[in-house]
Amino acid sequence: MGLGGPVWHASVANQRKHHPDDEMRLIALAVLKGLGDADLGQWEERGVSAFHMRRRLSDEEAVLVGPVVDIRRTDEAGKRLFAVRKQLAAVGMTDWAYEEEGPGWKP
């Protein structure tokens, strides 16, 4: 997305209930409460089925996290998804084809 560095990301989806956009925004704000620094950057986006909020890490958080690497569609992403697949399925999250498309994906 080109946000210029690491961000916290909260997504609120409309899967079982219909939440108005302003309500989803409030939920995302509650999730990110105490995290990051909105003064350094906060981005809000209404997608097709979810509201997304991204907020820049605070300077202190960035030092703790260190360099950030995008692992989407990599073997590392596949390993992490494989490690939590049972927990995801237990809460009804079974559609992870996006990650499975990655190079070298082996469940």
C-alpha positions as CSV (number, residue, x, y, z in Angstrom):
1,M,0.0,0.0,0.0
2,G,3.0,2.3,0.3
3,L,2.3,3.6,3.8
4,G,5.9,4.3,4.4
5,G,6.5,2.0,7.3
6,P,4.9,-0.4,9.8
7,V,1.3,0.0,10.8
8,W,-1.2,-1.5,13.1
9,H,-4.2,-2.8,11.1
10,A,-7.7,-3.4,12.3
11,S,-10.5,-4.8,10.0
12,V,-14.1,-5.0,11.0
13,A,-16.2,-7.1,8.7
14,N,-20.0,-7.3,8.2
15,Q,-20.4,-11.1,8.1
16,R,-23.1,-11.9,10.6
17,K,-24.6,-8.5,11.5
18,H,-25.0,-5.3,9.5
19,H,-23.0,-2.6,11.1
20,P,-23.2,0.9,9.7
21,D,-19.8,2.4,8.6
22,D,-19.6,4.7,11.6
23,E,-20.2,1.8,14.0
24,M,-17.5,-0.3,12.3
25,R,-15.1,2.7,12.6
26,L,-15.8,2.9,16.3
27,I,-15.1,-0.8,16.7
28,A,-11.8,-0.3,14.8
29,L,-10.9,2.6,17.0
30,A,-11.6,0.6,20.1
31,V,-9.4,-2.3,18.8
32,L,-6.5,0.1,18.2
33,K,-6.9,2.0,21.5
34,G,-3.5,2.6,23.0
35,L,-1.6,1.3,20.0
36,G,0.4,3.4,17.5
37,D,0.4,7.1,17.0
38,A,-2.4,8.5,14.8
39,D,-0.5,11.8,14.6
40,L,2.2,10.0,12.6
41,G,-0.5,8.6,10.2
42,Q,-3.9,6.9,10.2
43,W,-5.7,5.6,7.2
44,E,-9.3,4.5,7.0
45,E,-10.9,2.6,4.1
46,R,-14.3,1.1,3.5
47,G,-13.9,-2.1,1.5
48,V,-16.5,-4.3,0.0
49,S,-17.1,-6.3,3.1
50,A,-15.0,-4.6,5.8
51,F,-13.9,-1.3,7.3
52,H,-10.1,-1.1,7.5
53,M,-8.1,1.2,9.8
54,R,-4.3,1.4,9.6
55,R,-2.3,3.4,12.1
56,R,1.5,4.1,12.1
57,L,3.4,2.5,15.0
58,S,4.7,4.9,17.6
59,D,8.4,5.6,17.6
60,E,8.7,3.4,20.7
61,E,6.8,0.5,19.1
62,A,8.9,0.8,15.9
63,V,12.1,0.4,18.0
64,L,10.7,-2.8,19.7
65,V,9.5,-4.3,16.4
66,G,12.6,-3.6,14.4
67,P,12.7,-3.8,10.6
68,V,9.4,-4.9,9.1
69,V,9.2,-7.4,6.2
70,D,6.1,-8.1,4.1
71,I,5.6,-11.9,4.2
72,R,2.4,-12.1,2.2
73,R,2.4,-14.9,-0.3
74,T,5.7,-16.3,1.0
75,D,6.7,-19.6,2.5
76,E,6.8,-17.9,5.9
77,A,3.1,-16.8,5.5
78,G,2.2,-20.3,4.7
79,K,4.0,-21.7,7.8
80,R,2.2,-19.2,10.0
81,L,-1.2,-19.9,8.5
82,F,-0.6,-23.6,8.8
83,A,0.3,-23.2,12.5
84,V,-3.1,-21.6,13.3
85,R,-5.4,-23.3,10.8
86,K,-7.3,-25.3,13.4
87,Q,-8.0,-22.2,15.5
88,L,-9.2,-20.3,12.4
89,A,-11.5,-23.2,11.4
90,A,-12.9,-23.3,14.9
91,V,-14.2,-19.8,14.5
92,G,-15.5,-20.3,11.0
93,M,-12.5,-18.8,9.1
94,T,-11.9,-21.4,6.4
95,D,-11.3,-19.2,3.3
96,W,-7.6,-18.5,3.1
97,A,-7.1,-19.1,-0.6
98,Y,-5.2,-15.7,-0.9
99,E,-2.3,-17.1,1.2
100,E,-2.5,-20.5,-0.4
101,E,-1.7,-19.0,-3.8
102,G,1.8,-18.0,-2.6
103,P,4.9,-19.6,-4.0
104,G,6.0,-22.7,-2.2
105,W,2.8,-23.0,-0.2
106,K,2.7,-26.5,1.3
107,P,0.0,-27.3,3.9
